[in-house]
Protein backbone atom coordinates (compact mmCIF):
# COMPACT_ATOMS: atom_id res chain seq x y z
CA UNK A 1 0.00 0.00 0.00
CA UNK A 2 1.55 3.27 -1.11
CA UNK A 3 2.06 6.13 1.34
CA UNK A 4 0.14 8.53 -0.84
CA UNK A 5 -3.03 10.57 -0.34
CA UNK A 6 -5.91 9.34 -2.52
CA UNK A 7 -7.22 12.88 -3.13
CA UNK A 8 -4.27 15.27 -3.24
CA UNK A 9 -1.56 12.79 -4.26
CA UNK A 10 0.65 14.01 -1.42
CA UNK A 11 3.47 11.53 -0.78
CA UNK A 12 6.80 11.17 1.03
CA UNK A 13 9.46 13.87 0.73
CA UNK A 14 13.20 13.61 1.30
CA UNK A 15 15.20 15.96 3.49
CA UNK A 16 18.06 16.00 5.96
CA UNK A 17 18.41 15.30 9.66
CA UNK A 18 20.80 17.98 10.91
CA UNK A 19 22.61 17.33 14.17
CA UNK A 20 24.06 19.97 16.48
CA UNK A 21 27.43 19.38 14.77
CA UNK A 22 25.74 20.10 11.41
CA UNK A 23 26.16 16.50 10.21
CA UNK A 24 23.54 15.68 7.62
CA UNK A 25 21.86 12.31 7.06
CA UNK A 26 18.94 11.56 4.76
CA UNK A 27 15.44 11.46 6.20
CA UNK A 28 11.99 10.75 4.76
CA UNK A 29 9.13 13.04 5.73
CA UNK A 30 5.95 10.96 5.51
CA UNK A 31 2.49 12.50 5.03
CA UNK A 32 0.03 12.30 7.93
CA UNK A 33 -2.32 9.72 6.38
CA UNK A 34 -5.63 8.68 7.92
CA UNK A 35 -7.93 5.85 6.83
CA UNK A 36 -11.52 7.10 6.58
CA UNK A 37 -14.81 5.76 5.27
CA UNK A 38 -16.34 7.87 2.52
CA UNK A 39 -19.91 7.51 1.27
CA UNK A 40 -20.00 7.55 -2.51
CA UNK A 41 -22.77 9.00 -4.68
CA UNK A 42 -24.41 5.58 -5.21
CA UNK A 43 -24.74 5.08 -1.43
CA UNK A 44 -21.89 2.61 -0.95
CA UNK A 45 -19.04 3.25 1.46
CA UNK A 46 -15.36 2.89 0.66
CA UNK A 47 -12.23 3.14 2.79
CA UNK A 48 -9.62 5.56 1.47
CA UNK A 49 -6.34 6.87 2.86
CA UNK A 50 -6.19 10.66 2.84
CA UNK A 51 -3.90 13.19 4.45
CA UNK A 52 -5.03 14.99 7.60
CA UNK A 53 -5.16 18.27 5.68
CA UNK A 54 -7.53 16.80 3.09
CA UNK A 55 -9.66 15.37 5.91
CA UNK A 56 -10.06 18.88 7.32
CA UNK A 57 -10.95 20.17 3.84
CA UNK A 58 -13.59 17.44 3.39
CA UNK A 59 -15.14 18.23 6.77
CA UNK A 60 -15.20 21.94 5.93
CA UNK A 61 -16.96 21.52 2.57
CA UNK A 62 -19.32 18.68 3.54
HTML snippet that shows the backbone in 3Dmol.js (N, CA, C, O; Angstrom):
<script src="https://3Dmol.org/build/3Dmol-min.js"></script>
<div id="view" style="width:600px;height:400px;position:relative"></div>
<script>
const pdb = `
ATOM      1  N   UNK A   1       0.844  -1.175   0.000  1.00  0.00           N
ATOM      2  CA  UNK A   1       0.000   0.000   0.000  1.00  0.00           C
ATOM      3  C   UNK A   1       0.893   1.243   0.000  1.00  0.00           C
ATOM      4  O   UNK A   1       1.745   1.405   0.874  1.00  0.00           O
ATOM      5  N   UNK A   2       0.695   2.092  -0.958  1.00  0.00           N
ATOM      6  CA  UNK A   2       1.550   3.266  -1.105  1.00  0.00           C
ATOM      7  C   UNK A   2       1.231   4.316  -0.048  1.00  0.00           C
ATOM      8  O   UNK A   2       0.081   4.470   0.365  1.00  0.00           O
ATOM      9  N   UNK A   3       2.254   5.029   0.380  1.00  0.00           N
ATOM     10  CA  UNK A   3       2.055   6.129   1.336  1.00  0.00           C
ATOM     11  C   UNK A   3       1.734   7.394   0.558  1.00  0.00           C
ATOM     12  O   UNK A   3       2.546   8.315   0.471  1.00  0.00           O
ATOM     13  N   UNK A   4       0.540   7.421  -0.001  1.00  0.00           N
ATOM     14  CA  UNK A   4       0.142   8.535  -0.843  1.00  0.00           C
ATOM     15  C   UNK A   4      -1.324   8.849  -0.596  1.00  0.00           C
ATOM     16  O   UNK A   4      -2.144   7.944  -0.439  1.00  0.00           O
ATOM     17  N   UNK A   5      -1.650  10.132  -0.562  1.00  0.00           N
ATOM     18  CA  UNK A   5      -3.029  10.570  -0.343  1.00  0.00           C
ATOM     19  C   UNK A   5      -3.854  10.268  -1.594  1.00  0.00           C
ATOM     20  O   UNK A   5      -3.416  10.525  -2.715  1.00  0.00           O
ATOM     21  N   UNK A   6      -5.060   9.717  -1.388  1.00  0.00           N
ATOM     22  CA  UNK A   6      -5.911   9.344  -2.516  1.00  0.00           C
ATOM     23  C   UNK A   6      -6.501  10.557  -3.216  1.00  0.00           C
ATOM     24  O   UNK A   6      -6.874  10.460  -4.385  1.00  0.00           O
ATOM     25  N   UNK A   7      -6.599  11.697  -2.540  1.00  0.00           N
ATOM     26  CA  UNK A   7      -7.217  12.884  -3.131  1.00  0.00           C
ATOM     27  C   UNK A   7      -6.169  13.842  -3.679  1.00  0.00           C
ATOM     28  O   UNK A   7      -6.205  14.201  -4.856  1.00  0.00           O
ATOM     29  N   UNK A   8      -5.238  14.255  -2.829  1.00  0.00           N
ATOM     30  CA  UNK A   8      -4.270  15.275  -3.240  1.00  0.00           C
ATOM     31  C   UNK A   8      -3.030  14.689  -3.897  1.00  0.00           C
ATOM     32  O   UNK A   8      -2.306  15.411  -4.584  1.00  0.00           O
ATOM     33  N   UNK A   9      -2.763  13.393  -3.705  1.00  0.00           N
ATOM     34  CA  UNK A   9      -1.560  12.787  -4.258  1.00  0.00           C
ATOM     35  C   UNK A   9      -0.310  13.089  -3.458  1.00  0.00           C
ATOM     36  O   UNK A   9       0.802  12.808  -3.904  1.00  0.00           O
ATOM     37  N   UNK A  10      -0.487  13.661  -2.279  1.00  0.00           N
ATOM     38  CA  UNK A  10       0.646  14.013  -1.422  1.00  0.00           C
ATOM     39  C   UNK A  10       1.360  12.740  -0.986  1.00  0.00           C
ATOM     40  O   UNK A  10       0.719  11.790  -0.536  1.00  0.00           O
ATOM     41  N   UNK A  11       2.690  12.716  -1.119  1.00  0.00           N
ATOM     42  CA  UNK A  11       3.474  11.534  -0.779  1.00  0.00           C
ATOM     43  C   UNK A  11       4.705  11.893   0.025  1.00  0.00           C
ATOM     44  O   UNK A  11       4.853  13.037   0.456  1.00  0.00           O
ATOM     45  N   UNK A  12       5.598  10.924   0.236  1.00  0.00           N
ATOM     46  CA  UNK A  12       6.795  11.173   1.028  1.00  0.00           C
ATOM     47  C   UNK A  12       7.732  12.175   0.360  1.00  0.00           C
ATOM     48  O   UNK A  12       7.817  12.251  -0.866  1.00  0.00           O
ATOM     49  N   UNK A  13       8.434  12.942   1.197  1.00  0.00           N
ATOM     50  CA  UNK A  13       9.455  13.872   0.726  1.00  0.00           C
ATOM     51  C   UNK A  13      10.777  13.482   1.369  1.00  0.00           C
ATOM     52  O   UNK A  13      10.796  12.788   2.386  1.00  0.00           O
ATOM     53  N   UNK A  14      11.876  13.922   0.783  1.00  0.00           N
ATOM     54  CA  UNK A  14      13.203  13.610   1.304  1.00  0.00           C
ATOM     55  C   UNK A  14      13.861  14.894   1.770  1.00  0.00           C
ATOM     56  O   UNK A  14      13.815  15.921   1.092  1.00  0.00           O
ATOM     57  N   UNK A  15      14.478  14.813   2.946  1.00  0.00           N
ATOM     58  CA  UNK A  15      15.195  15.956   3.494  1.00  0.00           C
ATOM     59  C   UNK A  15      16.382  15.475   4.298  1.00  0.00           C
ATOM     60  O   UNK A  15      16.832  14.341   4.133  1.00  0.00           O
ATOM     61  N   UNK A  16      16.890  16.326   5.162  1.00  0.00           N
ATOM     62  CA  UNK A  16      18.058  15.998   5.962  1.00  0.00           C
ATOM     63  C   UNK A  16      17.752  16.101   7.443  1.00  0.00           C
ATOM     64  O   UNK A  16      17.059  17.019   7.884  1.00  0.00           O
ATOM     65  N   UNK A  17      18.283  15.134   8.223  1.00  0.00           N
ATOM     66  CA  UNK A  17      18.411  15.298   9.661  1.00  0.00           C
ATOM     67  C   UNK A  17      19.678  16.098   9.871  1.00  0.00           C
ATOM     68  O   UNK A  17      20.718  15.751   9.311  1.00  0.00           O
ATOM     69  N   UNK A  18      19.625  17.153  10.659  1.00  0.00           N
ATOM     70  CA  UNK A  18      20.803  17.979  10.907  1.00  0.00           C
ATOM     71  C   UNK A  18      21.085  17.949  12.402  1.00  0.00           C
ATOM     72  O   UNK A  18      20.274  18.409  13.206  1.00  0.00           O
ATOM     73  N   UNK A  19      22.240  17.405  12.767  1.00  0.00           N
ATOM     74  CA  UNK A  19      22.614  17.332  14.172  1.00  0.00           C
ATOM     75  C   UNK A  19      23.185  18.668  14.631  1.00  0.00           C
ATOM     76  O   UNK A  19      23.344  19.596  13.838  1.00  0.00           O
ATOM     77  N   UNK A  20      23.490  18.748  15.926  1.00  0.00           N
ATOM     78  CA  UNK A  20      24.064  19.974  16.480  1.00  0.00           C
ATOM     79  C   UNK A  20      25.420  20.279  15.847  1.00  0.00           C
ATOM     80  O   UNK A  20      25.817  21.439  15.735  1.00  0.00           O
ATOM     81  N   UNK A  21      26.129  19.222  15.432  1.00  0.00           N
ATOM     82  CA  UNK A  21      27.432  19.385  14.775  1.00  0.00           C
ATOM     83  C   UNK A  21      27.283  19.613  13.273  1.00  0.00           C
ATOM     84  O   UNK A  21      28.271  19.589  12.539  1.00  0.00           O
ATOM     85  N   UNK A  22      26.061  19.833  12.819  1.00  0.00           N
ATOM     86  CA  UNK A  22      25.742  20.097  11.407  1.00  0.00           C
ATOM     87  C   UNK A  22      26.011  18.903  10.483  1.00  0.00           C
ATOM     88  O   UNK A  22      26.163  19.077   9.274  1.00  0.00           O
ATOM     89  N   UNK A  23      26.071  17.695  11.051  1.00  0.00           N
ATOM     90  CA  UNK A  23      26.163  16.498  10.209  1.00  0.00           C
ATOM     91  C   UNK A  23      24.796  16.257   9.590  1.00  0.00           C
ATOM     92  O   UNK A  23      23.766  16.418  10.245  1.00  0.00           O
ATOM     93  N   UNK A  24      24.798  15.870   8.325  1.00  0.00           N
ATOM     94  CA  UNK A  24      23.535  15.677   7.624  1.00  0.00           C
ATOM     95  C   UNK A  24      23.376  14.227   7.196  1.00  0.00           C
ATOM     96  O   UNK A  24      24.275  13.644   6.591  1.00  0.00           O
ATOM     97  N   UNK A  25      22.219  13.649   7.519  1.00  0.00           N
ATOM     98  CA  UNK A  25      21.860  12.313   7.056  1.00  0.00           C
ATOM     99  C   UNK A  25      20.466  12.395   6.448  1.00  0.00           C
ATOM    100  O   UNK A  25      19.646  13.220   6.850  1.00  0.00           O
ATOM    101  N   UNK A  26      20.214  11.532   5.479  1.00  0.00           N
ATOM    102  CA  UNK A  26      18.939  11.564   4.760  1.00  0.00           C
ATOM    103  C   UNK A  26      17.787  11.136   5.664  1.00  0.00           C
ATOM    104  O   UNK A  26      17.940  10.277   6.532  1.00  0.00           O
ATOM    105  N   UNK A  27      16.648  11.748   5.441  1.00  0.00           N
ATOM    106  CA  UNK A  27      15.442  11.455   6.205  1.00  0.00           C
ATOM    107  C   UNK A  27      14.237  11.550   5.288  1.00  0.00           C
ATOM    108  O   UNK A  27      14.199  12.391   4.390  1.00  0.00           O
ATOM    109  N   UNK A  28      13.246  10.684   5.512  1.00  0.00           N
ATOM    110  CA  UNK A  28      11.988  10.747   4.763  1.00  0.00           C
ATOM    111  C   UNK A  28      10.932  11.411   5.630  1.00  0.00           C
ATOM    112  O   UNK A  28      10.735  11.033   6.785  1.00  0.00           O
ATOM    113  N   UNK A  29      10.260  12.395   5.069  1.00  0.00           N
ATOM    114  CA  UNK A  29       9.134  13.041   5.733  1.00  0.00           C
ATOM    115  C   UNK A  29       7.867  12.425   5.149  1.00  0.00           C
ATOM    116  O   UNK A  29       7.552  12.632   3.977  1.00  0.00           O
ATOM    117  N   UNK A  30       7.134  11.659   5.981  1.00  0.00           N
ATOM    118  CA  UNK A  30       5.949  10.956   5.510  1.00  0.00           C
ATOM    119  C   UNK A  30       4.704  11.808   5.737  1.00  0.00           C
ATOM    120  O   UNK A  30       4.627  12.527   6.733  1.00  0.00           O
ATOM    121  N   UNK A  31       3.728  11.742   4.832  1.00  0.00           N
ATOM    122  CA  UNK A  31       2.492  12.496   5.033  1.00  0.00           C
ATOM    123  C   UNK A  31       1.677  11.897   6.176  1.00  0.00           C
ATOM    124  O   UNK A  31       1.792  10.708   6.474  1.00  0.00           O
ATOM    125  N   UNK A  32       0.864  12.718   6.804  1.00  0.00           N
ATOM    126  CA  UNK A  32       0.027  12.300   7.929  1.00  0.00           C
ATOM    127  C   UNK A  32      -1.253  11.684   7.368  1.00  0.00           C
ATOM    128  O   UNK A  32      -2.272  12.363   7.238  1.00  0.00           O
ATOM    129  N   UNK A  33      -1.192  10.386   7.035  1.00  0.00           N
ATOM    130  CA  UNK A  33      -2.315   9.718   6.382  1.00  0.00           C
ATOM    131  C   UNK A  33      -3.281   9.127   7.396  1.00  0.00           C
ATOM    132  O   UNK A  33      -2.870   8.594   8.427  1.00  0.00           O
ATOM    133  N   UNK A  34      -4.559   9.226   7.093  1.00  0.00           N
ATOM    134  CA  UNK A  34      -5.632   8.678   7.916  1.00  0.00           C
ATOM    135  C   UNK A  34      -6.532   7.830   7.026  1.00  0.00           C
ATOM    136  O   UNK A  34      -6.813   8.199   5.886  1.00  0.00           O
ATOM    137  N   UNK A  35      -6.984   6.690   7.553  1.00  0.00           N
ATOM    138  CA  UNK A  35      -7.934   5.851   6.831  1.00  0.00           C
ATOM    139  C   UNK A  35      -9.343   6.254   7.252  1.00  0.00           C
ATOM    140  O   UNK A  35      -9.683   6.202   8.434  1.00  0.00           O
ATOM    141  N   UNK A  36     -10.156   6.653   6.285  1.00  0.00           N
ATOM    142  CA  UNK A  36     -11.521   7.098   6.576  1.00  0.00           C
ATOM    143  C   UNK A  36     -12.500   6.393   5.645  1.00  0.00           C
ATOM    144  O   UNK A  36     -12.142   5.955   4.552  1.00  0.00           O
ATOM    145  N   UNK A  37     -13.746   6.295   6.109  1.00  0.00           N
ATOM    146  CA  UNK A  37     -14.815   5.761   5.271  1.00  0.00           C
ATOM    147  C   UNK A  37     -15.516   6.930   4.595  1.00  0.00           C
ATOM    148  O   UNK A  37     -15.891   7.906   5.245  1.00  0.00           O
ATOM    149  N   UNK A  38     -15.685   6.820   3.294  1.00  0.00           N
ATOM    150  CA  UNK A  38     -16.337   7.869   2.518  1.00  0.00           C
ATOM    151  C   UNK A  38     -17.562   7.265   1.850  1.00  0.00           C
ATOM    152  O   UNK A  38     -17.485   6.186   1.262  1.00  0.00           O
ATOM    153  N   UNK A  39     -18.691   7.956   1.938  1.00  0.00           N
ATOM    154  CA  UNK A  39     -19.908   7.513   1.269  1.00  0.00           C
ATOM    155  C   UNK A  39     -19.907   8.058  -0.148  1.00  0.00           C
ATOM    156  O   UNK A  39     -19.815   9.266  -0.363  1.00  0.00           O
ATOM    157  N   UNK A  40     -20.011   7.156  -1.107  1.00  0.00           N
ATOM    158  CA  UNK A  40     -20.003   7.548  -2.514  1.00  0.00           C
ATOM    159  C   UNK A  40     -21.400   7.975  -2.948  1.00  0.00           C
ATOM    160  O   UNK A  40     -22.361   7.851  -2.189  1.00  0.00           O
ATOM    161  N   UNK A  41     -21.503   8.478  -4.174  1.00  0.00           N
ATOM    162  CA  UNK A  41     -22.773   8.998  -4.681  1.00  0.00           C
ATOM    163  C   UNK A  41     -23.838   7.918  -4.819  1.00  0.00           C
ATOM    164  O   UNK A  41     -25.029   8.209  -4.709  1.00  0.00           O
ATOM    165  N   UNK A  42     -23.422   6.663  -5.061  1.00  0.00           N
ATOM    166  CA  UNK A  42     -24.405   5.585  -5.206  1.00  0.00           C
ATOM    167  C   UNK A  42     -24.810   4.968  -3.869  1.00  0.00           C
ATOM    168  O   UNK A  42     -25.551   3.985  -3.844  1.00  0.00           O
ATOM    169  N   UNK A  43     -24.332   5.534  -2.755  1.00  0.00           N
ATOM    170  CA  UNK A  43     -24.742   5.077  -1.434  1.00  0.00           C
ATOM    171  C   UNK A  43     -23.808   4.076  -0.783  1.00  0.00           C
ATOM    172  O   UNK A  43     -23.971   3.762   0.396  1.00  0.00           O
ATOM    173  N   UNK A  44     -22.829   3.566  -1.524  1.00  0.00           N
ATOM    174  CA  UNK A  44     -21.886   2.613  -0.949  1.00  0.00           C
ATOM    175  C   UNK A  44     -20.780   3.356  -0.212  1.00  0.00           C
ATOM    176  O   UNK A  44     -20.503   4.524  -0.487  1.00  0.00           O
ATOM    177  N   UNK A  45     -20.153   2.656   0.731  1.00  0.00           N
ATOM    178  CA  UNK A  45     -19.037   3.255   1.461  1.00  0.00           C
ATOM    179  C   UNK A  45     -17.743   2.607   1.015  1.00  0.00           C
ATOM    180  O   UNK A  45     -17.716   1.439   0.627  1.00  0.00           O
ATOM    181  N   UNK A  46     -16.676   3.378   1.075  1.00  0.00           N
ATOM    182  CA  UNK A  46     -15.363   2.894   0.665  1.00  0.00           C
ATOM    183  C   UNK A  46     -14.322   3.476   1.603  1.00  0.00           C
ATOM    184  O   UNK A  46     -14.416   4.637   2.002  1.00  0.00           O
ATOM    185  N   UNK A  47     -13.316   2.657   1.959  1.00  0.00           N
ATOM    186  CA  UNK A  47     -12.226   3.142   2.793  1.00  0.00           C
ATOM    187  C   UNK A  47     -11.147   3.733   1.893  1.00  0.00           C
ATOM    188  O   UNK A  47     -10.719   3.096   0.931  1.00  0.00           O
ATOM    189  N   UNK A  48     -10.711   4.944   2.204  1.00  0.00           N
ATOM    190  CA  UNK A  48      -9.615   5.557   1.465  1.00  0.00           C
ATOM    191  C   UNK A  48      -8.626   6.139   2.462  1.00  0.00           C
ATOM    192  O   UNK A  48      -8.981   6.457   3.597  1.00  0.00           O
ATOM    193  N   UNK A  49      -7.379   6.272   2.022  1.00  0.00           N
ATOM    194  CA  UNK A  49      -6.345   6.874   2.855  1.00  0.00           C
ATOM    195  C   UNK A  49      -6.092   8.286   2.354  1.00  0.00           C
ATOM    196  O   UNK A  49      -5.647   8.489   1.224  1.00  0.00           O
ATOM    197  N   UNK A  50      -6.381   9.260   3.210  1.00  0.00           N
ATOM    198  CA  UNK A  50      -6.187  10.656   2.837  1.00  0.00           C
ATOM    199  C   UNK A  50      -5.345  11.342   3.895  1.00  0.00           C
ATOM    200  O   UNK A  50      -5.268  10.890   5.038  1.00  0.00           O
ATOM    201  N   UNK A  51      -4.718  12.433   3.504  1.00  0.00           N
ATOM    202  CA  UNK A  51      -3.901  13.187   4.448  1.00  0.00           C
ATOM    203  C   UNK A  51      -4.807  13.934   5.419  1.00  0.00           C
ATOM    204  O   UNK A  51      -5.978  14.176   5.128  1.00  0.00           O
ATOM    205  N   UNK A  52      -4.262  14.293   6.565  1.00  0.00           N
ATOM    206  CA  UNK A  52      -5.033  14.987   7.595  1.00  0.00           C
ATOM    207  C   UNK A  52      -5.523  16.336   7.086  1.00  0.00           C
ATOM    208  O   UNK A  52      -6.606  16.783   7.462  1.00  0.00           O
ATOM    209  N   UNK A  53      -4.740  16.986   6.238  1.00  0.00           N
ATOM    210  CA  UNK A  53      -5.163  18.271   5.684  1.00  0.00           C
ATOM    211  C   UNK A  53      -6.380  18.096   4.781  1.00  0.00           C
ATOM    212  O   UNK A  53      -7.308  18.903   4.832  1.00  0.00           O
ATOM    213  N   UNK A  54      -6.385  17.057   3.963  1.00  0.00           N
ATOM    214  CA  UNK A  54      -7.534  16.803   3.090  1.00  0.00           C
ATOM    215  C   UNK A  54      -8.753  16.393   3.904  1.00  0.00           C
ATOM    216  O   UNK A  54      -9.881  16.686   3.508  1.00  0.00           O
ATOM    217  N   UNK A  55      -8.547  15.720   5.036  1.00  0.00           N
ATOM    218  CA  UNK A  55      -9.660  15.370   5.913  1.00  0.00           C
ATOM    219  C   UNK A  55     -10.321  16.625   6.463  1.00  0.00           C
ATOM    220  O   UNK A  55     -11.548  16.703   6.531  1.00  0.00           O
ATOM    221  N   UNK A  56      -9.523  17.601   6.851  1.00  0.00           N
ATOM    222  CA  UNK A  56     -10.060  18.883   7.321  1.00  0.00           C
ATOM    223  C   UNK A  56     -10.826  19.588   6.206  1.00  0.00           C
ATOM    224  O   UNK A  56     -11.883  20.171   6.447  1.00  0.00           O
ATOM    225  N   UNK A  57     -10.291  19.533   4.980  1.00  0.00           N
ATOM    226  CA  UNK A  57     -10.949  20.170   3.840  1.00  0.00           C
ATOM    227  C   UNK A  57     -12.294  19.504   3.555  1.00  0.00           C
ATOM    228  O   UNK A  57     -13.282  20.186   3.285  1.00  0.00           O
ATOM    229  N   UNK A  58     -12.332  18.156   3.617  1.00  0.00           N
ATOM    230  CA  UNK A  58     -13.591  17.441   3.394  1.00  0.00           C
ATOM    231  C   UNK A  58     -14.626  17.804   4.448  1.00  0.00           C
ATOM    232  O   UNK A  58     -15.795  18.009   4.123  1.00  0.00           O
ATOM    233  N   UNK A  59     -14.208  17.884   5.705  1.00  0.00           N
ATOM    234  CA  UNK A  59     -15.144  18.231   6.771  1.00  0.00           C
ATOM    235  C   UNK A  59     -15.660  19.654   6.611  1.00  0.00           C
ATOM    236  O   UNK A  59     -16.811  19.943   6.937  1.00  0.00           O
ATOM    237  N   UNK A  60     -14.806  20.546   6.108  1.00  0.00           N
ATOM    238  CA  UNK A  60     -15.205  21.939   5.931  1.00  0.00           C
ATOM    239  C   UNK A  60     -16.249  22.086   4.827  1.00  0.00           C
ATOM    240  O   UNK A  60     -17.197  22.858   4.973  1.00  0.00           O
ATOM    241  N   UNK A  61     -16.087  21.356   3.729  1.00  0.00           N
ATOM    242  CA  UNK A  61     -16.961  21.525   2.573  1.00  0.00           C
ATOM    243  C   UNK A  61     -18.104  20.514   2.520  1.00  0.00           C
ATOM    244  O   UNK A  61     -18.865  20.499   1.552  1.00  0.00           O
ATOM    245  N   UNK A  62     -18.239  19.671   3.543  1.00  0.00           N
ATOM    246  CA  UNK A  62     -19.324  18.678   3.545  1.00  0.00           C
ATOM    247  C   UNK A  62     -20.499  19.144   4.361  1.00  0.00           C
ATOM    248  O   UNK A  62     -21.497  18.431   4.469  1.00  0.00           O
TER     249      UNK A  62
END
`;
const viewer = $3Dmol.createViewer("view");
viewer.addModel(pdb, "pdb");
viewer.setStyle({}, {cartoon: {color: "spectrum"}});
viewer.zoomTo();
viewer.render();
</script>
